[in-house]
Amino acid sequence: MKQAKLRLVPCWLLAWTFLSANAQQWLPLGPNDGNWASTGRTDFFSLKLDAGGNPVLAFQDWASGRAMVRRWDGSTWGFVGGPAISAGYAYSPSLALDASGNPVVVYEDVENDGKATVMRWDGSSWAAVGSPGFSAGNAYYISLALDASGNPVVAYGDVENDGKATVMRWDGNSWNPVGSPGFSEGYVNSLRLALDASGNPVVAFTGATNDGKVTVMRWDGSNWNPVGGPGISAGHASDPSLALDASGNPVVAYRDDANGHKGTVMRWNGSSWSSVGSPGFSVDWVNYISLSLDAGGNPVVAYNDHFYMNKATVMRWDGSSWNSIGDPGFMAIGSEAGLSLVMDVSGNPVLAVQAAANEDKATVMRWDGSNWSPVGSPGFSTAWVGSPSLALDATGNPVVAYVDWATNERITVMRWDGSNWGPVGSPGFSMGSAYSPSLALDASGNPVVAFTNIWTIGGAVMRWDGNNWNLLGGPTISTSPVHAPSLALDASGTPVVAYADGAYGQRATVIRWDGSNWSPVGGPGFSVGGTAYTSLALDSLGNPVVAFYDGANGGRATVMRWDGSSWNPVGSPGFSAGEAKYTSLALDTSGNPVVAYRDGAAWNRVTVMRWDGSSWNPVGDPGFSTPISPYFTGSDWLKLDADGNMVVAYVSGYGYVKRYSGQEVGIQPQSGREG
């Protein structure tokens, strides 16, 4: 696994459309959070287009490590089968579509000792082709193609044979080697496979022999033979990508280390290899080059372009020169993952990338002849933020506080007026960089924000008076470290703050402002053990209720209520099924607590639980959302509107808002329901 990028989550631009709904469920307010190519960070993706030109994408889900397949149906992205097709971790998935458009995927199967597994979708379920883990040993750099009968052919680096190349073909009953297993001279890197019109496999790779040059080999029905001799590149090369033209002649693109690590494309004409244009045609060095051929057999390549700060560039050969399709470096992409390029029936390229501006999630981009456009929603925010906190004003319009990367990580508050978003005061109004903002609105609708100041580590509270932001009680509310403060206002507008208290082993502390000083409610550090993600609400008497991640109960959710003299748990401590992160608390019209959290027992999706006076029960389905981003750190993202309906705001790559309603009129996105 590659290391996650820290604390990068996109900001909020919410668009609401009122439509009809007819069931009790969680409904998106704004664009659909399932309507993009992946719902979490991805690695190792493989892209194909079906007969209708709709993209199908296989990838490894970074959060779970499992292989997933998503299909675009023309309006929404949806999983093919369940969220995951592999039993466990799956590396290097490679995708092909059969004649019916059903996906077939091969991957390195960690559950089966890293051996190769092939899974086929039959229209209703996924099933292994042969036995899972059919290869003799660990398989790496796996590549898949289907023959004319739809039978899979798989090439891989074969650890059982010293890392040499092996190709296996499924005959309908069993897997059989094509020629000898381990047929290459030495171990291979970056192996790629294609089948010619006769179904004979062709492979391209670099490796231990021939000074790391690119070698292409073809199976002639009885033997493996190098095409034009071993080592066709001028020197050491990386990331070869292979395609066959209409005559079955191979075309190879690669990073050419002998030419400044730039991109080079070579074509076999039946008797010799020649470069397409100049060797090293790119402006600067490239990574993760991906090759496809247009209807005229002209190569089109996509790559990670170092000259443009490692952004994506796509180039087409027009018969005499290389030309960029759209602007070079048109999209920031992840620096540690590849690209996958295919051509549609109109000759337009379609590209799958790991989008750096989208938490390294998979994004599919299509060229329409003049512009690159995302297939599906890329989210609906425009800048980077962290730790959003949501409140609704008396008219139901949202107000959001967040850490604003555009202002050096200071706090910004934005208000929706029914048609536009605008800042409350100046963006980035906090004294310096801050984190974990918590937002509340007073009776006049003026925002009050609590946050941790990154320089003092103590919490601060600021109130908007209609013209300016003002500190309450000085620059800090505590002399000890304040973690994840959560803010509520009582009936008189007096702020109360809950937080994990660094002076008491991260146990929960609640303090109340009396007009001149901050004082603890019931003594500091009242919880049994350390806490995280503290979230606060006040009942009708102004007594605080706190929800938190309970370190004394395996990180499960606990809710405690102040009765005027002591703190007591609501139900059993640690009532959630699994680990509960980013706990957010609200009270319903009866004063019963409702808690939302990222549910470790439901694949890190959102679960909401309500206390009915005697037990905790789920609101809607447990895990009803797409997975919450690991960079989300909110604690005030659950609210109740004026009708008592629950509204949650969370980050799943971008910001999303959903409302729970059991009535006939709900709120739906223009793009449709979650896929």
C-alpha positions as CSV (number, residue, x, y, z in Angstrom):
1,M,0.0,0.0,0.0
2,K,1.2,3.5,-0.8
3,Q,1.0,6.1,2.0
4,A,-2.0,8.3,2.1
5,K,-1.8,12.0,1.4
6,L,-2.6,13.9,4.6
7,R,-5.5,16.1,5.4
8,L,-6.6,16.9,1.9
9,V,-10.4,17.0,1.3
10,P,-12.3,19.1,-1.1
11,C,-14.7,21.9,-0.2
12,W,-18.4,22.3,-0.4
13,L,-20.6,23.8,-3.1
14,L,-24.1,22.5,-2.5
15,A,-26.8,22.6,-5.1
16,W,-30.3,21.6,-4.0
17,T,-33.2,20.4,-6.2
18,F,-36.6,19.5,-4.8
19,L,-38.1,16.4,-6.4
20,S,-40.4,13.6,-5.3
21,A,-39.4,10.6,-3.3
22,N,-41.5,7.9,-1.8
23,A,-39.6,5.9,0.7
24,Q,-37.8,6.3,4.0
25,Q,-34.2,6.6,3.0
26,W,-31.1,8.9,2.9
27,L,-31.3,11.1,-0.1
28,P,-28.5,13.3,-1.5
29,L,-28.9,17.1,-1.4
30,G,-26.8,18.0,-4.5
31,P,-24.9,15.8,-6.9
32,N,-24.8,12.1,-6.3
33,D,-21.9,10.8,-4.2
34,G,-21.9,7.5,-6.0
35,N,-21.8,9.0,-9.5
36,W,-18.2,8.9,-10.2
37,A,-15.7,6.2,-11.2
38,S,-14.6,5.3,-7.7
39,T,-15.8,6.3,-4.2
40,G,-12.4,6.1,-2.6
41,R,-8.7,6.3,-3.5
42,T,-7.6,3.8,-6.1
43,D,-4.6,2.0,-7.4
44,F,-3.9,-0.3,-10.4
45,F,-6.8,0.5,-12.6
46,S,-7.7,-1.0,-16.0
47,L,-10.2,0.6,-18.4
48,K,-12.3,-0.8,-21.3
49,L,-15.3,0.5,-23.3
50,D,-18.3,-1.7,-24.0
51,A,-20.1,-1.9,-27.4
52,G,-22.1,1.3,-26.5
53,G,-18.9,3.2,-25.8
54,N,-19.6,3.2,-22.0
55,P,-16.5,2.8,-19.8
56,V,-16.0,-0.1,-17.5
57,L,-13.2,0.3,-14.9
58,A,-11.4,-2.3,-12.7
59,F,-9.2,-1.1,-9.9
60,Q,-7.9,-1.8,-6.4
61,D,-9.7,0.1,-3.8
62,W,-7.1,1.7,-1.6
63,A,-9.2,1.6,1.6
64,S,-10.0,-2.1,1.5
65,G,-7.3,-3.4,-0.9
66,R,-9.9,-5.4,-2.8
67,A,-10.6,-5.5,-6.5
68,M,-13.7,-3.6,-7.7
69,V,-15.4,-3.1,-11.0
70,R,-17.6,-0.1,-11.9
71,R,-19.6,0.5,-15.1
72,W,-21.0,3.7,-16.5
73,D,-24.5,3.2,-17.9
74,G,-24.8,6.6,-19.6
75,S,-25.8,8.5,-16.5
76,T,-24.4,6.9,-13.4
77,W,-21.5,4.8,-12.2
78,G,-22.5,1.6,-10.5
79,F,-20.8,-1.5,-9.1
80,V,-20.8,-4.6,-11.2
81,G,-21.9,-7.1,-8.5
82,G,-21.0,-6.0,-5.0
83,P,-18.5,-3.4,-4.0
84,A,-15.7,-5.9,-4.1
85,I,-15.1,-9.0,-6.3
86,S,-12.0,-10.3,-4.5
87,A,-12.0,-12.1,-1.2
88,G,-9.1,-10.0,0.0
89,Y,-6.3,-7.8,-1.2
90,A,-5.9,-7.8,-5.0
91,Y,-3.0,-6.2,-6.8
92,S,-2.7,-5.3,-10.5
93,P,-6.2,-6.0,-11.7
94,S,-6.4,-6.3,-15.5
95,L,-9.8,-6.0,-17.2
96,A,-11.3,-7.3,-20.5
97,L,-14.9,-7.4,-21.8
98,D,-16.4,-10.4,-23.5
99,A,-18.7,-10.2,-26.6
100,S,-21.7,-9.6,-24.3
101,G,-19.9,-6.8,-22.5
102,N,-19.5,-8.8,-19.4
103,P,-16.3,-8.0,-17.5
104,V,-13.5,-10.5,-16.8
105,V,-10.8,-9.5,-14.4
106,V,-7.5,-11.1,-13.4
107,Y,-5.5,-10.0,-10.3
108,E,-2.7,-11.0,-8.0
109,D,-4.7,-12.7,-5.2
110,V,-3.2,-12.1,-1.8
111,E,-5.8,-14.5,-0.2
112,N,-4.2,-17.2,-2.4
113,D,-0.5,-16.5,-1.7
114,G,-0.3,-13.9,-4.4
115,K,-1.2,-16.3,-7.2
116,A,-3.3,-15.3,-10.2
117,T,-7.1,-15.4,-10.0
118,V,-9.5,-14.7,-12.8
119,M,-13.1,-13.7,-12.1
120,R,-15.9,-13.5,-14.7
121,W,-19.2,-11.7,-14.4
122,D,-22.1,-13.8,-15.9
123,G,-24.7,-11.0,-15.7
124,S,-25.8,-11.8,-12.2
125,S,-22.8,-12.9,-10.2
126,W,-19.0,-13.2,-10.1
127,A,-17.4,-16.6,-10.4
128,A,-13.8,-17.8,-10.6
129,V,-12.6,-19.1,-13.9
130,G,-11.1,-22.4,-12.8
131,S,-9.7,-22.4,-9.3
132,P,-8.8,-19.1,-7.5
133,G,-5.0,-18.8,-7.4
134,F,-4.5,-21.1,-10.5
135,S,-0.9,-20.1,-11.2
136,A,1.9,-22.3,-9.8
137,G,3.3,-19.5,-7.7
138,N,3.1,-15.8,-7.1
139,A,2.1,-13.8,-10.2
140,Y,3.0,-10.2,-10.8
141,Y,2.6,-7.7,-13.7
142,I,-0.5,-9.6,-14.7
143,S,-2.1,-8.8,-18.1
144,L,-5.3,-10.2,-19.5
145,A,-6.9,-10.6,-23.0
146,L,-9.9,-12.7,-24.3
147,D,-9.7,-14.8,-27.4
148,A,-12.5,-14.9,-30.0
149,S,-14.4,-17.5,-27.9
150,G,-14.2,-15.3,-24.9
151,N,-11.7,-17.5,-23.1
152,P,-9.2,-15.6,-21.0
153,V,-5.5,-15.6,-21.7
154,V,-3.2,-14.3,-18.9
155,A,0.4,-13.3,-18.9
156,Y,2.4,-12.6,-15.8
157,G,5.8,-12.6,-14.2
158,D,6.1,-16.1,-12.7
159,V,7.9,-16.3,-9.3
160,E,7.7,-20.1,-9.5
161,N,10.0,-19.8,-12.6
162,D,12.4,-17.1,-11.3
163,G,10.2,-14.2,-12.4
164,K,10.2,-15.2,-16.0
165,A,7.2,-14.6,-18.3
166,T,4.5,-17.2,-18.3
167,V,1.3,-17.2,-20.4
168,M,-1.7,-19.3,-19.5
169,R,-4.9,-20.0,-21.6
170,W,-8.3,-21.2,-20.3
171,D,-9.7,-23.8,-22.7
172,G,-13.1,-24.0,-21.1
173,N,-12.2,-26.6,-18.6
174,S,-8.7,-25.9,-17.3
175,W,-5.7,-23.6,-17.4
176,N,-2.8,-24.6,-19.6
177,P,0.5,-22.9,-20.3
178,V,1.1,-21.5,-23.8
179,G,4.5,-23.0,-24.5
180,S,6.8,-23.5,-21.6
181,P,6.2,-21.7,-18.3
182,G,8.9,-19.1,-17.8
183,F,9.8,-18.8,-21.5
184,S,11.6,-15.5,-21.3
185,E,15.4,-15.3,-20.9
186,G,15.2,-13.7,-17.4
187,Y,12.8,-12.2,-15.0
188,V,10.4,-9.6,-16.5
189,N,9.1,-6.2,-15.5
190,S,6.0,-4.4,-16.8
191,L,4.6,-7.3,-18.8
192,R,1.9,-6.5,-21.4
193,L,-0.2,-8.9,-23.4
194,A,-2.3,-8.7,-26.6
195,L,-3.8,-11.3,-28.9
196,D,-3.6,-11.2,-32.7
197,A,-6.5,-12.1,-35.1
198,S,-5.6,-15.8,-34.8
199,G,-5.7,-15.6,-31.0
200,N,-2.0,-16.0,-30.7
201,P,-0.5,-14.0,-27.8
202,V,2.1,-11.3,-28.1
203,V,3.9,-9.9,-25.1
204,A,6.1,-6.9,-24.4
205,F,8.3,-6.5,-21.4
206,T,11.5,-5.2,-19.9
207,G,13.6,-7.3,-17.6
208,A,16.9,-8.6,-16.3
209,T,18.5,-9.5,-19.7
210,N,19.4,-7.3,-22.7
211,D,20.3,-4.3,-20.4
212,G,16.7,-3.7,-19.5
213,K,15.6,-3.0,-23.0
214,V,12.1,-3.6,-24.3
215,T,11.6,-7.1,-25.8
216,V,8.5,-8.2,-27.8
217,M,7.7,-11.9,-28.2
218,R,5.1,-13.7,-30.3
219,W,3.6,-17.2,-30.0
220,D,3.5,-18.8,-33.5
221,G,1.5,-21.8,-32.4
222,S,4.4,-23.9,-31.4
223,N,7.2,-21.5,-30.1
224,W,7.8,-18.2,-28.5
225,N,10.0,-16.0,-30.8
226,P,11.3,-12.5,-30.3
227,V,9.8,-10.0,-32.8
228,G,12.9,-8.4,-34.5
229,G,15.3,-9.8,-32.0
230,P,15.5,-9.3,-28.2
231,G,16.0,-5.7,-26.9
232,I,14.5,-3.5,-29.5
233,S,14.9,-0.2,-27.6
234,A,18.1,1.9,-27.7
235,G,18.7,1.3,-24.0
236,H,17.1,0.6,-20.7
237,A,13.3,1.3,-20.8
238,S,10.3,1.3,-18.5
239,D,6.6,0.9,-18.5
240,P,6.1,-0.6,-22.0
241,S,2.5,-0.5,-23.4
242,L,1.5,-2.8,-26.3
243,A,-1.1,-2.7,-29.0
244,L,-1.5,-4.6,-32.3
245,D,-2.5,-2.9,-35.5
246,A,-5.0,-4.2,-38.1
247,S,-2.3,-6.4,-39.6
248,G,-1.3,-7.8,-36.2
249,N,1.9,-5.9,-36.1
250,P,2.9,-4.8,-32.6
251,V,3.3,-1.1,-31.6
252,V,5.1,-0.4,-28.3
253,A,5.3,2.8,-26.3
254,Y,7.7,3.1,-23.4
255,R,9.8,5.5,-21.2
256,D,13.1,5.6,-23.1
257,D,15.9,6.0,-20.6
258,A,18.4,6.2,-23.4
259,N,16.6,9.4,-24.6
260,G,16.3,11.4,-21.4
261,H,13.5,9.2,-20.0
262,K,11.2,10.7,-22.6
263,G,8.4,8.9,-24.4
264,T,9.2,6.7,-27.4
265,V,6.9,4.7,-29.7
266,M,8.2,1.9,-31.9
267,R,6.3,0.1,-34.7
268,W,7.0,-3.3,-36.3
269,N,6.4,-3.2,-40.1
270,G,6.7,-7.0,-40.6
271,S,10.5,-7.0,-41.1
272,S,12.0,-4.2,-38.8
273,W,11.3,-1.9,-36.0
274,S,11.2,1.9,-36.5
275,S,10.3,4.8,-34.3
276,V,7.1,6.7,-34.8
277,G,8.4,10.2,-35.1
278,S,11.6,11.0,-33.2
279,P,12.7,8.7,-30.3
280,G,12.0,10.6,-27.1
281,F,9.3,12.8,-28.7
282,S,7.9,14.1,-25.4
283,V,9.0,17.4,-24.0
284,D,10.4,15.9,-20.8
285,W,10.5,12.5,-19.1
286,V,7.4,10.5,-18.7
287,N,5.9,7.9,-16.4
288,Y,3.1,5.3,-16.8
289,I,2.8,5.6,-20.5
290,S,-0.4,4.0,-22.0
291,L,-0.9,3.3,-25.7
292,S,-3.9,2.8,-27.9
293,L,-4.4,2.9,-31.7
294,D,-7.0,4.9,-33.5
295,A,-9.1,3.6,-36.4
296,G,-6.3,4.5,-38.9
297,G,-3.7,2.6,-36.8
298,N,-2.1,5.8,-35.6
299,P,-0.8,5.6,-32.1
300,V,-2.3,7.7,-29.3
301,V,-0.4,7.8,-25.9
302,A,-1.2,9.2,-22.5
303,Y,1.4,9.7,-19.8
304,N,2.4,11.3,-16.6
305,D,4.2,14.4,-17.9
306,H,7.1,15.6,-15.8
307,F,7.4,18.9,-17.7
308,Y,3.9,19.8,-16.6
309,M,4.3,18.9,-12.9
310,N,3.4,15.2,-13.5
311,K,0.0,16.1,-14.9
312,A,-1.7,14.0,-17.6
313,T,-0.8,14.6,-21.3
314,V,-2.3,12.8,-24.3
315,M,-0.5,12.9,-27.7
316,R,-1.7,11.6,-31.1
317,W,0.4,10.8,-34.1
318,D,-1.2,12.3,-37.3
319,G,1.1,10.5,-39.7
320,S,3.8,13.1,-39.7
321,S,4.0,14.6,-36.2
322,W,3.0,14.3,-32.6
323,N,0.2,16.7,-31.4
324,S,-1.4,17.1,-28.0
325,I,-5.0,16.3,-27.6
326,G,-6.2,19.3,-25.6
327,D,-3.7,21.1,-23.5
328,P,-0.6,19.3,-22.4
329,G,-0.7,18.7,-18.7
330,F,-4.5,19.1,-18.6
331,M,-5.1,17.3,-15.3
332,A,-3.2,16.7,-12.1
333,I,-2.8,13.0,-11.5
334,G,-1.5,10.8,-8.7
335,S,2.3,10.5,-8.9
336,E,2.3,6.8,-7.8
337,A,-0.3,5.2,-10.1
338,G,-0.7,4.7,-13.8
339,L,-3.1,5.7,-16.5
340,S,-5.3,3.6,-18.8
341,L,-6.2,4.8,-22.3
342,V,-8.7,3.5,-24.8
343,M,-10.2,4.9,-28.0
344,D,-14.0,5.0,-28.5
345,V,-15.8,4.2,-31.8
346,S,-15.6,7.8,-32.9
347,G,-11.8,7.8,-32.5
348,N,-11.9,10.0,-29.4
349,P,-9.6,9.0,-26.5
350,V,-11.0,8.0,-23.1
351,L,-8.6,8.1,-20.1
352,A,-8.8,6.7,-16.6
353,V,-6.5,8.4,-14.1
354,Q,-5.8,8.6,-10.4
355,A,-7.0,12.2,-9.9
356,A,-4.8,14.1,-7.5
357,A,-7.4,16.8,-7.0
358,N,-9.9,14.1,-6.0
359,E,-8.0,12.4,-3.2
360,D,-6.4,10.0,-5.8
361,K,-9.7,8.5,-6.7
362,A,-10.3,7.1,-10.1
363,T,-11.7,9.6,-12.6
364,V,-12.6,8.9,-16.2
365,M,-12.1,11.7,-18.7
366,R,-13.5,11.7,-22.3
367,W,-12.3,13.9,-25.2
368,D,-15.3,15.2,-27.1
369,G,-13.3,16.7,-29.9
370,S,-12.6,20.0,-28.2
371,N,-12.5,19.4,-24.5
372,W,-11.7,16.9,-21.8
373,S,-14.8,16.2,-19.7
374,P,-15.4,13.9,-16.8
375,V,-17.6,10.8,-17.3
376,G,-20.0,11.3,-14.4
377,S,-19.6,13.8,-11.6
378,P,-16.1,14.5,-10.4
379,G,-17.7,15.9,-7.3
380,F,-19.1,19.4,-6.8
381,S,-16.5,21.4,-5.0
382,T,-13.8,23.7,-6.3
383,A,-11.1,24.1,-3.7
384,W,-9.3,22.1,-1.0
385,V,-10.6,22.2,2.6
386,G,-10.5,20.1,5.7
387,S,-12.8,19.3,8.6
388,P,-16.1,20.8,7.5
389,S,-18.7,21.6,10.1
390,L,-22.3,22.2,9.2
391,A,-25.2,24.1,10.7
392,L,-28.7,25.0,9.3
393,D,-30.2,28.5,9.9
394,A,-33.8,29.1,10.7
395,T,-34.8,28.9,7.0
396,G,-32.9,25.6,6.5
397,N,-30.0,27.1,4.6
398,P,-26.7,25.6,5.4
399,V,-23.7,27.4,6.9
400,V,-20.3,25.6,6.8
401,A,-17.1,26.2,8.6
402,Y,-13.9,24.6,7.4
403,V,-10.1,24.7,7.3
404,D,-9.3,26.6,4.2
405,W,-6.2,25.6,2.3
406,A,-6.6,28.8,0.1
407,T,-5.8,30.9,3.3
408,N,-3.0,28.8,4.7
409,E,-5.3,26.5,6.7
410,R,-7.1,29.2,8.5
411,I,-10.8,29.0,9.3
412,T,-13.4,30.1,6.8
413,V,-17.2,30.2,7.2
414,M,-19.5,30.1,4.2
415,R,-23.3,30.8,4.1
416,W,-25.8,29.6,1.5
417,D,-28.4,32.3,0.8
418,G,-30.7,30.1,-1.3
419,S,-28.9,30.7,-4.5
420,N,-25.2,31.5,-3.8
421,W,-22.5,30.8,-1.3
422,G,-20.7,33.7,0.3
423,P,-18.1,34.1,3.1
424,V,-19.1,35.3,6.5
425,G,-16.6,38.1,7.1
426,S,-13.2,37.5,5.5
427,P,-12.1,34.0,4.4
428,G,-9.4,32.7,6.7
429,F,-10.4,34.9,9.7
430,S,-8.7,32.8,12.5
431,M,-5.5,34.1,14.0
432,G,-3.4,31.5,12.3
433,S,-3.6,27.9,11.0
434,A,-6.3,25.9,12.7
435,Y,-8.0,22.6,12.6
436,S,-11.2,20.8,13.8
437,P,-13.7,23.7,13.6
438,S,-17.1,23.3,15.2
439,L,-19.9,25.6,14.2
440,A,-23.2,26.7,15.8
441,L,-25.6,29.5,15.0
442,D,-27.1,31.8,17.7
443,A,-30.8,32.9,17.7
444,S,-30.0,35.6,15.2
445,G,-28.4,33.2,12.9
446,N,-24.9,34.6,13.6
447,P,-22.2,31.9,13.5
448,V,-20.0,30.9,16.5
449,V,-17.0,28.7,15.8
450,A,-14.7,26.7,18.1
451,F,-11.4,25.3,16.8
452,T,-7.9,24.3,17.8
453,N,-5.2,26.8,17.0
454,I,-2.3,24.9,15.5
455,W,0.3,27.2,17.2
456,T,-1.0,27.2,20.8
457,I,-2.7,23.7,20.7
458,G,-5.4,25.3,22.9
459,G,-8.9,25.8,21.7
460,A,-10.4,29.1,20.7
461,V,-14.0,30.3,20.2
462,M,-14.9,33.2,17.9
463,R,-18.3,34.8,17.4
464,W,-19.6,36.8,14.4
465,D,-21.4,39.9,15.7
466,G,-22.8,40.9,12.2
467,N,-19.7,42.9,11.3
468,N,-16.6,41.2,12.8
469,W,-15.3,38.0,14.3
470,N,-14.4,38.3,18.0
471,L,-12.7,36.0,20.5
472,L,-14.5,34.8,23.6
473,G,-12.2,34.6,26.6
474,G,-9.0,35.4,24.9
475,P,-7.0,33.5,22.3
476,T,-7.3,30.1,24.1
477,I,-10.1,28.4,26.1
478,S,-7.7,26.0,27.9
479,T,-4.1,26.0,29.1
480,S,-3.9,22.3,28.1
481,P,-4.1,20.7,24.6
482,V,-7.6,20.8,23.1
483,H,-8.4,18.1,20.6
484,A,-11.5,18.0,18.3
485,P,-13.6,20.7,20.1
486,S,-17.4,20.5,19.6
487,L,-19.5,23.6,20.2
488,A,-23.2,24.1,21.2
489,L,-25.1,27.2,22.3
490,D,-27.7,27.2,25.0
491,A,-31.0,29.0,24.9
492,S,-29.3,32.3,25.9
493,G,-26.6,31.9,23.2
494,T,-23.9,31.0,25.7
495,P,-21.3,28.6,24.2
496,V,-20.5,25.2,25.7
497,V,-17.5,23.2,24.3
498,A,-16.7,19.5,24.6
499,Y,-13.2,18.2,23.7
500,A,-10.7,15.5,24.3
501,D,-8.5,16.9,27.0
502,G,-4.7,16.5,26.6
503,A,-4.2,17.2,30.3
504,Y,-6.4,14.1,31.2
505,G,-5.2,11.4,28.8
506,Q,-7.6,12.6,26.1
507,R,-10.6,11.9,28.4
508,A,-13.7,14.0,27.6
509,T,-14.1,17.5,29.2
510,V,-17.0,19.9,28.8
511,I,-16.6,23.6,29.6
512,R,-19.3,26.4,29.7
513,W,-18.8,30.1,29.1
514,D,-20.4,32.2,31.9
515,G,-19.9,35.6,30.2
516,S,-16.4,36.1,31.5
517,N,-14.8,32.8,32.1
518,W,-14.8,29.1,31.0
519,S,-15.7,26.6,33.7
520,P,-15.8,22.7,33.5
521,V,-19.2,20.9,33.7
522,G,-18.8,18.2,36.3
523,G,-15.1,18.2,36.4
524,P,-12.5,17.8,33.6
525,G,-11.7,14.4,32.1
526,F,-15.0,12.7,33.1
527,S,-15.0,9.8,30.7
528,V,-13.7,6.3,31.7
529,G,-10.9,6.3,29.1
530,G,-9.4,8.3,26.3
531,T,-11.8,9.7,23.7
532,A,-11.7,11.1,20.1
533,Y,-14.2,12.8,17.9
534,T,-16.2,14.3,20.7
535,S,-19.5,15.8,19.6
536,L,-21.8,17.9,21.8
537,A,-25.5,18.8,22.0
538,L,-27.6,20.5,24.6
539,D,-31.0,19.3,25.8
540,S,-34.0,21.6,26.4
541,L,-32.7,22.3,29.9
542,G,-29.3,23.3,28.6
543,N,-27.7,20.1,29.9
544,P,-24.9,18.8,27.7
545,V,-24.9,15.4,26.0
546,V,-21.7,14.1,24.5
547,A,-20.9,11.4,21.9
548,F,-17.4,10.1,21.3
549,Y,-15.1,7.4,20.1
550,D,-14.6,5.5,23.3
551,G,-11.0,4.2,23.8
552,A,-12.2,2.2,26.8
553,N,-14.6,0.2,24.6
554,G,-12.5,-0.6,21.5
555,G,-13.2,2.7,19.7
556,R,-17.0,2.0,19.7
557,A,-19.5,4.8,20.1
558,T,-20.5,6.0,23.6
559,V,-23.0,8.7,24.6
560,M,-23.0,10.4,28.0
561,R,-25.6,12.8,29.4
562,W,-25.2,15.4,32.2
563,D,-28.2,15.2,34.6
564,G,-27.3,18.4,36.5
565,S,-25.1,16.6,39.0
566,S,-23.3,13.7,37.3
567,W,-22.4,12.2,33.9
568,N,-24.2,9.0,32.9
569,P,-24.0,6.7,29.8
570,V,-27.1,6.6,27.5
571,G,-27.6,2.9,27.1
572,S,-24.5,0.7,27.1
573,P,-21.1,2.3,26.6
574,G,-19.6,1.2,23.3
575,F,-23.0,0.5,21.7
576,S,-22.0,0.5,18.1
577,A,-21.3,-2.7,16.2
578,G,-17.8,-1.7,15.3
579,E,-15.3,1.1,15.5
580,A,-17.1,4.5,15.3
581,K,-15.0,7.4,13.9
582,Y,-16.0,11.0,13.4
583,T,-19.0,10.7,15.7
584,S,-21.6,13.5,15.3
585,L,-24.5,14.0,17.7
586,A,-27.9,15.7,17.5
587,L,-31.0,15.5,19.7
588,D,-34.4,14.8,18.2
589,T,-37.6,16.7,19.1
590,S,-38.1,14.4,22.2
591,G,-34.5,15.1,23.4
592,N,-33.3,11.6,22.4
593,P,-29.8,11.5,21.0
594,V,-29.1,10.6,17.4
595,V,-25.5,9.7,16.5
596,A,-23.8,9.5,13.0
597,Y,-20.4,8.0,12.5
598,R,-18.1,6.3,10.1
599,D,-18.9,2.6,10.8
600,G,-16.0,0.2,10.8
601,A,-18.5,-2.6,10.8
602,A,-19.9,-1.3,7.5
603,W,-16.9,-0.7,5.3
604,N,-16.4,2.8,6.7
605,R,-19.7,4.0,5.4
606,V,-22.1,6.3,7.3
607,T,-24.4,4.8,10.0
608,V,-26.9,6.7,12.0
609,M,-28.3,5.4,15.3
610,R,-31.2,6.8,17.4
611,W,-31.9,6.2,21.1
612,D,-35.6,5.5,21.5
613,G,-35.6,5.7,25.3
614,S,-34.6,2.1,25.9
615,S,-32.3,1.0,23.1
616,W,-30.2,2.1,20.1
617,N,-31.6,1.5,16.6
618,P,-30.3,2.3,13.1
619,V,-31.9,5.1,11.1
620,G,-32.3,3.7,7.6
621,D,-29.7,1.1,6.6
622,P,-26.5,0.9,8.5
623,G,-23.7,1.9,6.1
624,F,-26.0,3.7,3.7
625,S,-23.4,6.0,2.0
626,T,-20.3,5.4,-0.1
627,P,-17.2,5.2,2.1
628,I,-16.3,8.3,4.1
629,S,-12.9,9.7,3.2
630,P,-10.1,8.9,5.6
631,Y,-9.2,12.6,5.6
632,F,-12.6,13.7,6.9
633,T,-12.3,14.9,10.5
634,G,-15.7,16.5,11.2
635,S,-17.6,16.1,14.5
636,D,-20.6,18.3,13.7
637,W,-22.0,16.9,10.5
638,L,-25.4,15.6,11.7
639,K,-28.3,18.1,12.2
640,L,-32.1,18.0,12.4
641,D,-34.1,20.4,10.2
642,A,-37.2,22.3,11.4
643,D,-39.3,19.2,10.5
644,G,-37.2,16.9,12.6
645,N,-35.6,15.3,9.6
646,M,-32.0,14.3,9.9
647,V,-29.4,15.9,7.6
648,V,-25.8,14.6,7.3
649,A,-22.9,16.3,5.6
650,Y,-19.7,14.3,5.0
651,V,-16.7,13.9,2.7
652,S,-16.5,11.0,0.3
653,G,-13.9,12.5,-1.9
654,Y,-15.9,15.7,-2.1
655,G,-18.5,17.2,0.2
656,Y,-22.0,15.7,0.2
657,V,-25.2,16.4,2.1
658,K,-28.1,13.9,2.6
659,R,-31.5,14.3,4.2
660,Y,-33.5,11.4,5.8
661,S,-37.2,11.7,5.3
662,G,-40.1,9.3,5.7
663,Q,-42.5,11.7,3.8
664,E,-43.5,11.8,0.2
665,V,-41.5,15.0,-0.6
666,G,-37.8,14.6,-0.3
667,I,-34.7,16.1,-1.8
668,Q,-32.9,14.5,-4.7
669,P,-29.9,15.5,-6.9
670,Q,-30.4,16.4,-10.5
671,S,-28.0,13.6,-11.4
672,G,-30.2,10.9,-9.8
673,R,-29.9,8.7,-6.8
674,E,-26.7,7.2,-5.5
675,G,-25.3,4.4,-7.7
